[in-house]
Amino acid sequence: MKVLLIDNKSKSLTHLNDLLKQQLCQTASVTEPLTGLKLLQKHNFNVVIVADDISKTTVVNLLKAITIKFPKLIRIAHVSKPIAKVNHYAHYVFTSPVEPISVINTVLSFQGNHKKITKDIIVKSVAKVKALPSPPKVYLQLNAILKNANTDSDKIADIITQDPALAAKVIQTANNIFGQSDKPLSSIAEAITKLGVDTLSCIVMTAEMFSYQPDIPNFSLIDEQAHCLATARFAASLVSSELKQDTLLAGLLHDIGKLVLFEIDMALTLKFFANDARTSDAIELEEKIFSTDHTQIGAYLLHTWSFPYYLIDAVLNHHQPKKLLGKQLGISQAVYLANCLLEEKDVDNEFLQHFNLTEKIEQLKQKALRFK
């Protein structure tokens, strides 16, 4: 990995620089932001780490400039205290005190996925699309406060009602999917009470993401919306409570790449659907026709939105069970399993054996029926 450190005059990143070199990373360290930008222009760095209290600008403004000019880069902020909006432009934010080895391990974990999703074919393909989905800003605010145990329904309602059009869409979606025809939901507060926070979060996210409605022949946005919602809810039911919110998000986003892939070239899209894509191995067919697939496109889109790589991993590998054989059944594994069972596809045998699920698979299939 090639890492650029943009440090402050106190040289707070010196120890990180030394540790990165010990891990055979190629590094450069500067204390002038303008010098850093020039180096990024001249050399192919993979990661940039920015300290706070840098000269002549702020960490937020510098990361924003880097995001715009060098979208392929992985961006990390290393700050002494929380800073508003830094999460908008950094994939990871480390706040002191932090163990340097945590930062190092995070950097090293990027290598495979980053290389895979920033290939020229992917970047050029996404650049061809005139209108791209926007990051779900309201949901991300909601997701952040839901990780706080003291969050109440009033705070949730306040966030959603900041966008009246979204609030109306959420209530409409809630009524279409969960509401009772004799007494439809009429307010966000009522939706929170009747549906629960988890379900409401899914609906907020779904409403935001599918406000972008490309005209793709032979592709049903309604069906895709329902599948993503079901995958998110089912996947979240398979993980521990501390992973639930992030698993909901990963499940809702796992197929976001389709909204971009099928807009790249309409002739190729028509060819794709003419090849009986619904009953064949769609991933292999996508790769054959588009020279990429929706998982890679979706993962790159999340990268451009500065999403953390553990969520990007879930989007990238939800059709790659052999790459999910880690120590525990976490976010990525839950999304793969939920997506597989909801689509009524066979779950990889090695995956089942690795996570001791072979004897539980019939029970899981029955559970999946409740989320359809």
C-alpha positions as a Markdown table, in Angstrom:
| # | Residue | x | y | z |
|---|---|---|---|---|
| 1 | Met | 0.0 | 0.0 | 0.0 |
| 2 | Lys | 1.2 | 3.5 | -0.7 |
| 3 | Val | 0.2 | 5.9 | 2.1 |
| 4 | Leu | 0.4 | 9.7 | 2.3 |
| 5 | Leu | 0.3 | 11.3 | 5.7 |
| 6 | Ile | -0.6 | 15.0 | 5.9 |
| 7 | Asp | 0.5 | 15.9 | 9.4 |
| 8 | Asn | 0.4 | 19.0 | 11.6 |
| 9 | Lys | 3.4 | 20.9 | 13.0 |
| 10 | Ser | 3.2 | 18.8 | 16.2 |
| 11 | Lys | 4.0 | 15.7 | 14.0 |
| 12 | Ser | 1.2 | 13.7 | 15.6 |
| 13 | Leu | 1.3 | 11.1 | 12.8 |
| 14 | Thr | 5.1 | 10.3 | 13.1 |
| 15 | His | 4.5 | 7.0 | 15.0 |
| 16 | Leu | 2.0 | 5.9 | 12.5 |
| 17 | Asn | 4.4 | 6.6 | 9.7 |
| 18 | Asp | 7.1 | 4.4 | 11.4 |
| 19 | Leu | 4.7 | 1.5 | 11.9 |
| 20 | Leu | 3.4 | 1.6 | 8.3 |
| 21 | Lys | 7.0 | 1.4 | 7.1 |
| 22 | Gln | 7.5 | -1.7 | 9.4 |
| 23 | Gln | 4.5 | -3.2 | 7.6 |
| 24 | Leu | 6.3 | -2.6 | 4.2 |
| 25 | Cys | 4.0 | 0.2 | 3.2 |
| 26 | Gln | 5.4 | 2.9 | 1.0 |
| 27 | Thr | 4.9 | 6.2 | 2.8 |
| 28 | Ala | 5.4 | 9.9 | 2.5 |
| 29 | Ser | 4.8 | 12.5 | 5.2 |
| 30 | Val | 4.2 | 16.3 | 4.7 |
| 31 | Thr | 3.0 | 19.1 | 7.0 |
| 32 | Glu | 1.8 | 21.4 | 4.2 |
| 33 | Pro | -1.6 | 20.5 | 2.7 |
| 34 | Leu | -0.7 | 22.1 | -0.7 |
| 35 | Thr | 2.4 | 19.9 | -0.9 |
| 36 | Gly | 0.2 | 16.9 | 0.0 |
| 37 | Leu | -2.2 | 17.7 | -2.9 |
| 38 | Lys | 0.7 | 18.0 | -5.3 |
| 39 | Leu | 2.1 | 14.7 | -4.2 |
| 40 | Leu | -1.3 | 13.1 | -4.7 |
| 41 | Gln | -1.4 | 14.5 | -8.2 |
| 42 | Lys | 2.0 | 13.2 | -9.0 |
| 43 | His | 2.0 | 9.7 | -7.4 |
| 44 | Asn | -0.5 | 6.9 | -7.2 |
| 45 | Phe | -1.2 | 6.7 | -3.5 |
| 46 | Asn | -3.9 | 4.3 | -2.2 |
| 47 | Val | -4.5 | 5.9 | 1.2 |
| 48 | Val | -4.3 | 9.4 | 2.7 |
| 49 | Ile | -4.3 | 10.0 | 6.5 |
| 50 | Val | -5.0 | 13.5 | 7.6 |
| 51 | Ala | -4.3 | 14.9 | 11.1 |
| 52 | Asp | -6.3 | 17.8 | 12.6 |
| 53 | Asp | -4.8 | 21.2 | 13.4 |
| 54 | Ile | -3.1 | 21.3 | 10.0 |
| 55 | Ser | -1.9 | 24.6 | 8.6 |
| 56 | Lys | -3.8 | 27.0 | 6.4 |
| 57 | Thr | -7.0 | 24.9 | 6.2 |
| 58 | Thr | -9.1 | 22.5 | 8.2 |
| 59 | Val | -9.2 | 18.7 | 8.1 |
| 60 | Val | -12.8 | 18.8 | 6.7 |
| 61 | Asn | -11.9 | 21.2 | 3.9 |
| 62 | Leu | -8.8 | 19.2 | 3.0 |
| 63 | Leu | -10.6 | 15.9 | 2.9 |
| 64 | Lys | -13.4 | 17.5 | 0.9 |
| 65 | Ala | -10.9 | 18.7 | -1.7 |
| 66 | Ile | -9.3 | 15.2 | -1.8 |
| 67 | Thr | -12.7 | 13.5 | -2.2 |
| 68 | Ile | -13.5 | 15.7 | -5.3 |
| 69 | Lys | -10.0 | 15.6 | -6.9 |
| 70 | Phe | -8.9 | 12.0 | -6.0 |
| 71 | Pro | -12.1 | 9.9 | -5.6 |
| 72 | Lys | -10.2 | 6.6 | -5.7 |
| 73 | Leu | -8.3 | 7.3 | -2.5 |
| 74 | Ile | -9.1 | 5.8 | 0.8 |
| 75 | Arg | -9.5 | 8.7 | 3.2 |
| 76 | Ile | -8.7 | 8.5 | 7.0 |
| 77 | Ala | -8.9 | 11.3 | 9.6 |
| 78 | His | -6.8 | 11.1 | 12.7 |
| 79 | Val | -8.2 | 13.8 | 15.1 |
| 80 | Ser | -7.8 | 14.8 | 18.8 |
| 81 | Lys | -11.6 | 15.4 | 19.3 |
| 82 | Pro | -14.8 | 14.8 | 17.3 |
| 83 | Ile | -15.2 | 17.2 | 14.4 |
| 84 | Ala | -18.6 | 17.9 | 12.7 |
| 85 | Lys | -18.9 | 16.8 | 9.0 |
| 86 | Val | -15.5 | 15.0 | 8.9 |
| 87 | Asn | -17.5 | 11.7 | 8.5 |
| 88 | His | -18.8 | 13.1 | 5.2 |
| 89 | Tyr | -15.4 | 12.9 | 3.6 |
| 90 | Ala | -13.5 | 10.2 | 5.5 |
| 91 | His | -14.0 | 6.4 | 5.3 |
| 92 | Tyr | -12.7 | 6.1 | 8.9 |
| 93 | Val | -12.3 | 8.7 | 11.7 |
| 94 | Phe | -9.9 | 7.8 | 14.5 |
| 95 | Thr | -10.2 | 10.0 | 17.6 |
| 96 | Ser | -7.4 | 10.2 | 20.2 |
| 97 | Pro | -6.6 | 8.4 | 22.3 |
| 98 | Val | -6.4 | 5.5 | 19.8 |
| 99 | Glu | -4.0 | 2.5 | 19.6 |
| 100 | Pro | -1.8 | 3.1 | 16.5 |
| 101 | Ile | -2.0 | -0.6 | 15.7 |
| 102 | Ser | -5.8 | -0.2 | 15.2 |
| 103 | Val | -5.1 | 2.4 | 12.5 |
| 104 | Ile | -2.5 | 0.2 | 10.9 |
| 105 | Asn | -4.7 | -2.9 | 10.8 |
| 106 | Thr | -7.5 | -0.9 | 9.3 |
| 107 | Val | -5.2 | 0.4 | 6.5 |
| 108 | Leu | -3.8 | -3.1 | 5.8 |
| 109 | Ser | -7.3 | -4.5 | 5.6 |
| 110 | Phe | -8.2 | -2.3 | 2.6 |
| 111 | Gln | -5.8 | -3.8 | 0.1 |
| 112 | Gly | -7.9 | -6.5 | -1.7 |
| 113 | Asn | -11.2 | -4.8 | -1.8 |
| 114 | His | -9.9 | -1.4 | -2.7 |
| 115 | Lys | -8.0 | -2.7 | -5.7 |
| 116 | Lys | -11.0 | -4.6 | -6.9 |
| 117 | Ile | -13.5 | -1.7 | -6.8 |
| 118 | Thr | -11.3 | 1.0 | -8.2 |
| 119 | Lys | -10.3 | -0.7 | -11.5 |
| 120 | Asp | -10.4 | 1.7 | -14.5 |
| 121 | Ile | -13.4 | -0.2 | -16.1 |
| 122 | Ile | -15.5 | 0.5 | -12.9 |
| 123 | Val | -14.5 | 4.1 | -12.6 |
| 124 | Lys | -15.1 | 4.8 | -16.3 |
| 125 | Ser | -18.4 | 2.9 | -16.3 |
| 126 | Val | -19.8 | 4.9 | -13.4 |
| 127 | Ala | -18.5 | 8.2 | -15.0 |
| 128 | Lys | -20.7 | 7.4 | -18.0 |
| 129 | Val | -23.9 | 7.6 | -16.0 |
| 130 | Lys | -25.5 | 11.0 | -16.2 |
| 131 | Ala | -27.5 | 10.8 | -12.9 |
| 132 | Leu | -26.3 | 8.7 | -10.0 |
| 133 | Pro | -28.1 | 7.9 | -6.7 |
| 134 | Ser | -27.3 | 10.2 | -3.9 |
| 135 | Pro | -26.1 | 9.1 | -0.4 |
| 136 | Pro | -29.0 | 8.6 | 2.0 |
| 137 | Lys | -28.3 | 11.7 | 4.2 |
| 138 | Val | -31.4 | 11.5 | 6.4 |
| 139 | Tyr | -30.9 | 7.8 | 7.1 |
| 140 | Leu | -27.3 | 8.3 | 8.0 |
| 141 | Gln | -28.3 | 10.9 | 10.6 |
| 142 | Leu | -30.9 | 8.5 | 11.9 |
| 143 | Asn | -28.4 | 5.6 | 11.9 |
| 144 | Ala | -26.0 | 7.7 | 14.0 |
| 145 | Ile | -28.4 | 8.6 | 16.7 |
| 146 | Leu | -29.9 | 5.0 | 16.9 |
| 147 | Lys | -26.5 | 3.8 | 18.1 |
| 148 | Asn | -27.1 | 5.9 | 21.2 |
| 149 | Ala | -29.1 | 4.1 | 23.9 |
| 150 | Asn | -30.7 | 7.3 | 25.0 |
| 151 | Thr | -32.4 | 8.1 | 21.7 |
| 152 | Asp | -36.1 | 8.7 | 22.0 |
| 153 | Ser | -38.9 | 8.8 | 19.4 |
| 154 | Asp | -39.1 | 12.6 | 19.3 |
| 155 | Lys | -35.5 | 12.8 | 18.1 |
| 156 | Ile | -36.2 | 10.3 | 15.4 |
| 157 | Ala | -39.3 | 12.1 | 14.3 |
| 158 | Asp | -37.4 | 15.5 | 14.2 |
| 159 | Ile | -34.8 | 14.0 | 11.9 |
| 160 | Ile | -37.2 | 12.5 | 9.4 |
| 161 | Thr | -39.5 | 15.6 | 9.4 |
| 162 | Gln | -36.6 | 17.8 | 8.3 |
| 163 | Asp | -37.5 | 16.7 | 4.8 |
| 164 | Pro | -41.3 | 17.0 | 4.5 |
| 165 | Ala | -41.3 | 15.2 | 1.1 |
| 166 | Leu | -39.4 | 12.3 | 2.6 |
| 167 | Ala | -41.6 | 12.1 | 5.6 |
| 168 | Ala | -44.7 | 11.9 | 3.3 |
| 169 | Lys | -43.0 | 9.2 | 1.3 |
| 170 | Val | -42.1 | 7.2 | 4.4 |
| 171 | Ile | -45.7 | 7.3 | 5.6 |
| 172 | Gln | -46.9 | 6.3 | 2.1 |
| 173 | Thr | -44.4 | 3.4 | 2.0 |
| 174 | Ala | -45.3 | 2.3 | 5.5 |
| 175 | Asn | -49.0 | 2.2 | 4.6 |
| 176 | Asn | -48.3 | 0.3 | 1.3 |
| 177 | Ile | -46.2 | -2.3 | 3.0 |
| 178 | Phe | -47.3 | -2.5 | 6.6 |
| 179 | Gly | -50.3 | -0.3 | 7.2 |
| 180 | Gln | -53.8 | -1.5 | 7.8 |
| 181 | Ser | -56.3 | -0.4 | 5.1 |
| 182 | Asp | -59.0 | 0.4 | 7.6 |
| 183 | Lys | -56.8 | 2.8 | 9.6 |
| 184 | Pro | -53.8 | 4.1 | 7.6 |
| 185 | Leu | -50.8 | 5.6 | 9.4 |
| 186 | Ser | -50.9 | 9.4 | 9.3 |
| 187 | Ser | -47.7 | 10.7 | 11.1 |
| 188 | Ile | -44.1 | 9.7 | 11.7 |
| 189 | Ala | -44.8 | 9.5 | 15.4 |
| 190 | Glu | -47.6 | 6.9 | 14.7 |
| 191 | Ala | -45.3 | 5.0 | 12.4 |
| 192 | Ile | -42.6 | 4.8 | 15.1 |
| 193 | Thr | -45.2 | 3.4 | 17.6 |
| 194 | Lys | -46.8 | 0.9 | 15.3 |
| 195 | Leu | -43.8 | -0.3 | 13.2 |
| 196 | Gly | -40.9 | 0.0 | 15.6 |
| 197 | Val | -37.6 | 1.8 | 15.0 |
| 198 | Asp | -35.9 | -0.9 | 13.0 |
| 199 | Thr | -38.7 | -1.3 | 10.5 |
| 200 | Leu | -39.1 | 2.5 | 10.3 |
| 201 | Ser | -35.3 | 2.9 | 9.6 |
| 202 | Cys | -35.6 | 0.5 | 6.7 |
| 203 | Ile | -38.5 | 2.4 | 5.3 |
| 204 | Val | -36.6 | 5.7 | 5.6 |
| 205 | Met | -33.6 | 4.3 | 3.8 |
| 206 | Thr | -35.7 | 2.7 | 1.1 |
| 207 | Ala | -37.7 | 5.8 | 0.5 |
| 208 | Glu | -34.5 | 7.9 | 0.2 |
| 209 | Met | -32.7 | 5.4 | -2.1 |
| 210 | Phe | -35.6 | 4.8 | -4.4 |
| 211 | Ser | -36.5 | 8.5 | -4.8 |
| 212 | Tyr | -33.9 | 8.1 | -7.6 |
| 213 | Gln | -35.9 | 6.3 | -10.3 |
| 214 | Pro | -34.0 | 5.5 | -13.5 |
| 215 | Asp | -36.1 | 4.2 | -16.4 |
| 216 | Ile | -34.6 | 0.7 | -16.9 |
| 217 | Pro | -36.6 | -1.6 | -19.3 |
| 218 | Asn | -37.5 | -5.0 | -17.8 |
| 219 | Phe | -36.4 | -3.9 | -14.3 |
| 220 | Ser | -38.9 | -3.4 | -11.6 |
| 221 | Leu | -37.9 | -0.8 | -9.0 |
| 222 | Ile | -40.8 | -1.9 | -6.8 |
| 223 | Asp | -39.7 | -5.5 | -6.7 |
| 224 | Glu | -36.1 | -4.4 | -6.1 |
| 225 | Gln | -37.2 | -2.1 | -3.3 |
| 226 | Ala | -39.1 | -4.9 | -1.6 |
| 227 | His | -36.2 | -7.4 | -2.0 |
| 228 | Cys | -33.7 | -4.9 | -0.4 |
| 229 | Leu | -36.1 | -4.2 | 2.4 |
| 230 | Ala | -36.6 | -7.9 | 3.1 |
| 231 | Thr | -32.9 | -8.7 | 2.9 |
| 232 | Ala | -32.1 | -5.9 | 5.4 |
| 233 | Arg | -34.6 | -7.0 | 7.9 |
| 234 | Phe | -33.8 | -10.7 | 7.6 |
| 235 | Ala | -30.0 | -10.1 | 7.7 |
| 236 | Ala | -30.4 | -7.9 | 10.8 |
| 237 | Ser | -32.2 | -10.7 | 12.6 |
| 238 | Leu | -29.2 | -13.0 | 12.1 |
| 239 | Val | -26.6 | -10.8 | 13.9 |
| 240 | Ser | -25.9 | -9.6 | 17.4 |
| 241 | Ser | -27.6 | -6.4 | 18.6 |
| 242 | Glu | -24.5 | -4.2 | 18.3 |
| 243 | Leu | -24.3 | -5.1 | 14.5 |
| 244 | Lys | -28.0 | -4.7 | 13.8 |
| 245 | Gln | -28.1 | -1.1 | 12.5 |
| 246 | Asp | -25.1 | -1.5 | 10.2 |
| 247 | Thr | -26.5 | -4.8 | 8.9 |
| 248 | Leu | -29.8 | -3.1 | 8.1 |
| 249 | Leu | -27.8 | -0.5 | 6.1 |
| 250 | Ala | -25.7 | -3.1 | 4.3 |
| 251 | Gly | -28.8 | -5.1 | 3.4 |
| 252 | Leu | -30.6 | -2.1 | 2.1 |
| 253 | Leu | -27.6 | -1.2 | -0.1 |
| 254 | His | -26.5 | -4.6 | -1.2 |
| 255 | Asp | -28.0 | -4.3 | -4.7 |
| 256 | Ile | -27.5 | -0.5 | -5.2 |
| 257 | Gly | -25.1 | -1.2 | -8.0 |
| 258 | Lys | -27.9 | -2.4 | -10.2 |
| 259 | Leu | -29.4 | 1.1 | -10.4 |
| 260 | Val | -26.1 | 2.2 | -11.9 |
| 261 | Leu | -25.0 | -0.8 | -13.9 |
| 262 | Phe | -28.2 | -0.9 | -16.0 |
| 263 | Glu | -27.8 | 2.8 | -16.8 |
| 264 | Ile | -24.3 | 2.5 | -18.2 |
| 265 | Asp | -25.2 | 1.4 | -21.7 |
| 266 | Met | -28.8 | 0.7 | -22.6 |
| 267 | Ala | -27.9 | -1.6 | -25.5 |
| 268 | Leu | -25.9 | -3.8 | -23.1 |
| 269 | Thr | -28.8 | -3.7 | -20.6 |
| 270 | Leu | -31.3 | -4.9 | -23.2 |
| 271 | Lys | -28.9 | -7.6 | -24.2 |
| 272 | Phe | -28.5 | -8.6 | -20.5 |
| 273 | Phe | -32.2 | -9.0 | -20.0 |
| 274 | Ala | -32.7 | -10.7 | -23.3 |
| 275 | Asn | -30.4 | -13.5 | -22.1 |
| 276 | Asp | -32.8 | -14.8 | -19.6 |
| 277 | Ala | -31.0 | -13.1 | -16.7 |
| 278 | Arg | -33.6 | -13.9 | -14.2 |
| 279 | Thr | -33.0 | -17.7 | -14.4 |
| 280 | Ser | -29.2 | -17.8 | -15.1 |
| 281 | Asp | -26.2 | -16.9 | -13.0 |
| 282 | Ala | -26.7 | -13.1 | -13.2 |
| 283 | Ile | -23.4 | -12.2 | -11.8 |
| 284 | Glu | -21.5 | -14.2 | -14.4 |
| 285 | Leu | -23.7 | -12.8 | -17.1 |
| 286 | Glu | -23.2 | -9.2 | -15.9 |
| 287 | Glu | -19.4 | -9.7 | -16.0 |
| 288 | Lys | -19.6 | -11.1 | -19.5 |
| 289 | Ile | -21.7 | -8.3 | -20.9 |
| 290 | Phe | -20.6 | -5.2 | -18.9 |
| 291 | Ser | -17.1 | -6.3 | -18.0 |
| 292 | Thr | -18.0 | -5.7 | -14.4 |
| 293 | Asp | -21.0 | -6.5 | -12.1 |
| 294 | His | -23.4 | -4.8 | -9.8 |
| 295 | Thr | -21.5 | -5.7 | -6.6 |
| 296 | Gln | -18.3 | -4.0 | -7.8 |
| 297 | Ile | -20.3 | -0.9 | -9.1 |
| 298 | Gly | -22.2 | -0.7 | -5.8 |
| 299 | Ala | -19.1 | -1.0 | -3.7 |
| 300 | Tyr | -17.4 | 1.7 | -5.7 |
| 301 | Leu | -20.4 | 4.0 | -5.3 |
| 302 | Leu | -20.3 | 3.5 | -1.5 |
| 303 | His | -16.6 | 4.2 | -1.6 |
| 304 | Thr | -17.3 | 7.6 | -3.3 |
| 305 | Trp | -19.8 | 8.3 | -0.5 |
| 306 | Ser | -17.1 | 7.7 | 2.1 |
| 307 | Phe | -18.8 | 4.7 | 3.6 |
| 308 | Pro | -16.6 | 2.4 | 5.9 |
| 309 | Tyr | -15.1 | -0.6 | 4.2 |
| 310 | Tyr | -16.9 | -3.1 | 6.4 |
| 311 | Leu | -20.1 | -2.0 | 4.7 |
| 312 | Ile | -18.4 | -1.9 | 1.3 |
| 313 | Asp | -17.3 | -5.5 | 1.9 |
| 314 | Ala | -20.9 | -6.6 | 2.5 |
| 315 | Val | -22.0 | -5.1 | -0.9 |
| 316 | Leu | -18.9 | -6.4 | -2.8 |
| 317 | Asn | -19.0 | -10.0 | -1.5 |
| 318 | His | -22.7 | -10.8 | -1.1 |
| 319 | His | -22.3 | -13.3 | -4.0 |
| 320 | Gln | -18.8 | -14.5 | -2.9 |
| 321 | Pro | -19.3 | -16.9 | 0.0 |
| 322 | Lys | -15.7 | -18.3 | -0.2 |
| 323 | Lys | -14.5 | -14.8 | 0.7 |
| 324 | Leu | -16.7 | -14.6 | 3.8 |
| 325 | Leu | -15.2 | -17.5 | 5.8 |
| 326 | Gly | -14.1 | -15.3 | 8.7 |
| 327 | Lys | -14.2 | -16.0 | 12.4 |
| 328 | Gln | -17.8 | -15.0 | 13.0 |
| 329 | Leu | -21.1 | -14.5 | 11.2 |
| 330 | Gly | -21.1 | -10.8 | 10.9 |
| 331 | Ile | -22.5 | -8.1 | 8.6 |
| 332 | Ser | -21.2 | -9.4 | 5.3 |
| 333 | Gln | -22.1 | -13.1 | 6.1 |
| 334 | Ala | -25.6 | -12.2 | 7.2 |
| 335 | Val | -26.3 | -10.2 | 4.0 |
| 336 | Tyr | -25.1 | -13.1 | 1.8 |
| 337 | Leu | -27.2 | -15.6 | 3.7 |
| 338 | Ala | -30.3 | -13.5 | 3.7 |
| 339 | Asn | -30.0 | -12.6 | 0.0 |
| 340 | Cys | -29.4 | -16.3 | -0.9 |
| 341 | Leu | -32.4 | -17.6 | 1.1 |
| 342 | Leu | -34.8 | -14.9 | 0.0 |
| 343 | Glu | -33.9 | -15.6 | -3.7 |
| 344 | Glu | -34.3 | -19.3 | -2.9 |
| 345 | Lys | -30.8 | -20.2 | -4.0 |
| 346 | Asp | -28.6 | -22.9 | -2.5 |
| 347 | Val | -26.3 | -21.7 | 0.2 |
| 348 | Asp | -22.6 | -22.6 | -0.3 |
| 349 | Asn | -21.8 | -25.9 | 1.5 |
| 350 | Glu | -18.4 | -24.7 | 2.7 |
| 351 | Phe | -20.1 | -21.6 | 4.1 |
| 352 | Leu | -22.7 | -23.7 | 6.0 |
| 353 | Gln | -20.1 | -26.0 | 7.4 |
| 354 | His | -17.7 | -23.1 | 8.4 |
| 355 | Phe | -20.5 | -21.4 | 10.5 |
| 356 | Asn | -22.1 | -24.6 | 11.7 |
| 357 | Leu | -25.3 | -23.9 | 9.9 |
| 358 | Thr | -25.8 | -27.2 | 8.1 |
| 359 | Glu | -28.3 | -28.6 | 10.5 |
| 360 | Lys | -30.1 | -25.2 | 10.8 |
| 361 | Ile | -30.6 | -24.5 | 7.1 |
| 362 | Glu | -34.1 | -25.8 | 6.9 |
| 363 | Gln | -35.1 | -23.7 | 9.9 |
| 364 | Leu | -33.5 | -20.6 | 8.3 |
| 365 | Lys | -35.4 | -21.3 | 5.1 |
| 366 | Gln | -38.6 | -21.3 | 7.0 |
| 367 | Lys | -37.6 | -18.1 | 8.8 |
| 368 | Ala | -36.9 | -16.4 | 5.4 |
| 369 | Leu | -40.5 | -16.9 | 4.4 |
| 370 | Arg | -41.6 | -14.5 | 7.2 |
| 371 | Phe | -39.6 | -11.7 | 5.5 |
| 372 | Lys | -40.9 | -12.1 | 2.0 |
